[in-house]
Amino acid sequence: MGFMSTTVAKALSLLDFFSEAEPEIGLSELARRSGIDKATVHRMLVVMCDRGLVEQRGGARLYRLGAGVLRLARVRETAFPVTSVFQHSLDAISGEIGETAHASLISGRALATIGVSESNRGSRVSLVAGEILPMHSTASGLVILAFSKPEMVARILGETLIAKTSRTLTDPSVLNVRLQEIRLTGFAEADQTNEDDVYGIAVPVFDRDGAPVGALAVATPAHRMTNELRRQAIAALFREAEKVNHGTDGRPPAAFVAAASRFAQAQH
């Protein structure tokens, strides 16, 4: 990677620190989190302000995402109309099983949460739109990797994998075996591997070329997971993934179609 592309990568990585939970961040805090010196971060922010990717609010020293991001999001939505299609399915899943449903799309080497439909129970899993999820420790990430090209899997599993909880798998060879199992079932499960007392189940959604672009998932407090809830969640996820793929013109590969079919047959 050349000097210029490294600089661009570092500048764009600053955008990952903004989320719904933290929409505004100061210069010193961005420098601390990114590990890049303050003067360099400031120069990057000035350039991104000029391009409308970030902006400063009034006289405050805090930065937030700029209107340029909205413009890009609208262009993206025209090419791949996800927001409305995904949200409809998320509401259907959470309404049916009473647990939080969420959707994420591949964003570089991780996943960006693009939609959430929260359970209305007092005890529930909460996510915020824009939250970045790791690939190796989440059900969504694992199910995407299971249907991804080998070079993408090698790239993700070749990085330093952080143990998010005491149950997180960080050994690439163990994870590769897990991905083979997921490819056969068509769904992934994460029992407290990304967050304590959170149980996730996810299925992939695809683009027109049959490559995974994201995932639909259910997240529930682990202590509430039962065989019946698990069965209900998987059935709802398969059903809604089919609708999302239809709505976005996604073409699931034969391996996924076969896995969904096997699950449906086993229910009868």
N, C-alpha and C positions, 0 to 999 in steps of 0.2 A: 504493500500500500504506500503510495507516494505521500509526500509532505502535505500537498493540498487536500487529498482525499481524507487523510488523517484529521486535518483541521476541520473539514466539513463534518466528518463523523462525530468529532468531539462537540462541535457546536450544536448539531442536531440532537445529540444525546441529552443536552440540557433540557430539551422540551419534554423528555420522559419524566422529569421530576414534578411537573404540574399535573394535578388531578382534581376531581370534584371536591375531594376532602381538603385539598390545599391548592386553590386556584391562583394564589399570589405568593411569590417568594422573593426575598431580597438577594442582592448581589453576593453578600458574604456567605449566606446560607447555600446558594447555588455553587459557589466556589468550594465550600467545605464538602458538600455531598458529592460533587463531581471529581474532586481531587485535582482540579485544574487551578492554577494560580489566579488570584483575583483580577489582575490586570488583563490577563488573556480572556477570562470570562467576560469582563466588561467590554472588551473589543468585539467579542462574538455577539454579545447582546445588542451593541450599537448597530452592527450590520443587520441583525435579524429585525431590529426595530425599523430600520430603513426599508426592509422588505415586507413589513406588516405581519411578521410571524410572531413577534412579541411586542408589547407596549408597556409604558409606565402610566400608572393611574394618577392623573393630576400632579399634585406636588409630592405625592408619596414616593418613596424609594423602592417600592415593591414592583416587581414585573409580573405580567400576566400574559396569557396567549393573546395574540392580536387578531384583528378581523381577517387578515390574510388566511388564517387557518380555516375560518368559516367558508371563505371562497373555495378553497381546495376541497373542503368536505362536501360542498354542493356539487362540484365537478365530479368527485368520486361517487356521490350518490346517484348521479345521472348515469354513470357507466355501470354501477353495481348497486342497485337500489336496496340497501340492506335494512336501514333503520326501521321503516314501517313494517316490512315483512317479518323481520326478527321479533319486533316488539309484540306483534299479534300472536306469534307462537309462544313467546315467553309468558304472556298473560294467560294463554290457554293452559299451559303446563302448570303454572303456579295455582291457577284457579281450580284445576282438577285434583292435584295431589296435596295442595295446602303447604307446599314448601317453596323456598326461593328458587327461581329459575334465572339463569343469566346466559348471555351470549358474548363470545369474544372472537376477534379476528387476529390473524398473524400480524404482528407489528415488529418487523426486524427479527430479532432472535428471541422474542417473548410474545406474549399475547396481550392485547388491549381489550378491556371489557367495554363493549359498545352498547349493552342494554341489560337492564335488570328488572325483574318483576318480583317484588319481595313477598314472602309469606306474611299473612296477617296475624300469625301467632305471636304471643309474647316472647317465646324463646325461638329465635330464628337466626339464620345466617344473613348478615348484611354485607353487600358489596356496593361500591360506588362506580358509576360509569367513568371510564378513563383509567381505572386501576390497572396496573401492569401485573400480569401473572406469569410465573416461570413455566417453562415447558416441561421440565423433568419431574416436578413435584405435584402437578395438578392433573385431574382427570382430563380436562380440556386439552392440555398440552400433550399428554401421553397419547390420546386418541388421534390427534393431528399427526404426531410423529409416526404412529403406527401405519398411517396411509401416505406418508411423505416419501419422497425419493431418498434413496440411501445416502446421497451426498449431503442432504439437509440434516438427516439424522446424525451422520458422522460429525457434522459441523457443530450441532447443538450439544451432543454427548461428549465432544472432544474438549469442551470448555470446562472450567472448574465448576463442578456442580455443588451448590451449597445445600447443606442439610437444614431444611426449614423447621423440621421437628425431629424427634428421636426416631421417627418411622420413615423418614425420607430415604428413598433409594438413591445412592450417588455413584454406584459402580456401573460403568457403561455396559459391561457384559451382562450383568443381571438385568439391567433396563432393556437391553436388546431382546432377551428372552421374553420379558414382559410384553414388549411391543408385538412379538409374534403371536402371543396369546390374544392380545387385543384385536389384532387383525382378523382372527378367526371369529371372535364374538361380535365385533362391530361397535363395541362400547368399551369405555375405560372406567375404572373405579379408583378412587383415591381415599383411603381410610386414614384420615389424620396425617397425611404425608406433607401437606402444605400449611396446615393450621391445626392446632389441637382442638379436638371435639368437632371437627368439620368433616363430613363425609360427602364426597363429590362423585357424581356419575355424569359422563358426557358422551355425546356422539358427534361425529364430524359433519361439516357441510362442505360442499365442493364447488369448484368453478367449472366453466364450460369445458375445460380440458381434463376434468377428472382429478385435479389436484386439490387437496384440502386447503381451504382458506380460513376456516374458523371452526367453532364448535358451539353446540347448544348443551347446556349443563343444568343439573339440579344440585343444590347444596343444602344439606340438612345437618342439624346437630347430630353427631355420631351416635349419641345415646338413644336417638329416636329411630334409627334405621332398623327396619325389620325386613324379613323376606318378602312380605306382601307389599310394603312401601317400595322396596327395591324393584320388584316386578312391575308395579304401576309406573314408577319413574322411567324405567327403561322403555316400556311400551309407549308412553307419552312422548319420550324423546325421539324414538324411531319415527313415530307418526308425524311429529312436527318437523323433523329434519327433512322428511319427504316433501312437506309443504314449502319449507324454506328453499330447498333445492329447486322445486318447481317455480317458485316466485322469483328466483334470481337466475334462472336458467342454468343451474348447476347440474353437472352430469356425474352422478356417483359411479365409481368404478365397479366392475363385476364382483370383486371380492367383498365390497361393502353391501351390495344388493343381496348377495348370497347369505351374508351374515344376518342381515335384517330378516330375510326369509326364514332362516333356521330358527331365529328367536320366535317369530310369529307362529311357526308350526309347532314349536314346543309348548305354546300356550293353549293349544287346542287338545 
